[in-house]
Amino acid sequence: MYWNLDEYSEAKGSFLAEYYGYSEYSPARQASTASLYPMVEDVREVSRHVALAVGLEAQQSCVAERTSREELGRRITAQMWIPHYPRLKYKAQALK
């Protein structure tokens, strides 16, 4: 297998940015017995934070277009999926 060390070092920076971005939301930072994983309710905020950290690292490594932090944040937010679920109406069924 061929390893391109230049590509590896760029990926290493992104993985570290992801790790540190994600770890900032770990409940275990506050209590050693708490979960390592953030609350499910925070997943969108955590995802945006991690994407921003990785995007900034990619810009610093010159593998992504340079923008301001605010512009990168706007672009990330614009690409995030927002779930929209239709409300279901149930009809009472007559018992026969």
N, C-alpha and C positions, 0 to 999 in steps of 0.2 A: 504494500500500500504506500502511496506517495503522500507525504505531508508537506504542504506549503506553509512554512513557518510564519511568513508574513500574514497569511490568512488566519492562522491560528492565533497570533497575537492580537489581531483585530477582534476576533471572536471572543478571546479571553476578556478583553475590556468590556464587551457587551454583556457577557455572562456575569462579570463582577458587578456591573451597574445594575443588572437585574437582581442579583442576590442582595445587594445593599438596599436597593429600592424596596424590595419585598420585605426584607428583614425589619425595616423601619415600622412596619405595621404589625409585627408579631406581638401578640399579647405576652409572650414569654419574656419580653424585654422589661415588663413591669412586675411580673411574678414568675419565679422559676418553675412553678408547678403548672402554669397556664399552658394552653395550646401553643404550638409553634405557628399555627396557621391563623390568619386573620378571620374575623367574623364573616359569615356569608353575606350579611347585610352591607359589608364594606367592600365587596368584591369589585364594584365599578370604580370606586375611588382608588383602591389599591392598583387595579389594572392600569388606570390612567397614570398614576404616579410611577409605576414601573416602566410604562411605555415612554414617559417623559425622560426618565433616567437613562434608558437605553438609547433613545433618540439623541440626547445630548452627548452621550459617549460616542455615538456614531458620527456626529458632527465633529467632535474633537479629534476623532481618528481619521477624518477626511474621507469617510465612506458614505456620507450623506450630505445633502445640500445644507449649507449653513443658513440658519434663520435665527431670529431672536428666540429666547425662551418662551415668550408670550405667543409668538406666531406658531412655534412648534406645539405648544399646548392647545392652541385653537385648532390646528390641523388634526391632532390626535382626537380631540373631542368631536370634531366633525365626522371622523371615521368610526366612532364607537357606535355599536348597534344598540338601539333603544327598543326594548321589547314592547309591542303593542298587541295585547291579547283581546280578542272580541269577548264581550260578555255573552254568556250562554243563558238562554231562557228555557227553563224546563216546564213542560206541560204536565199537569197532574194527570196520571193515567187512571181511568176508571177500572175498578176491580170487577172482574166478571166471575 
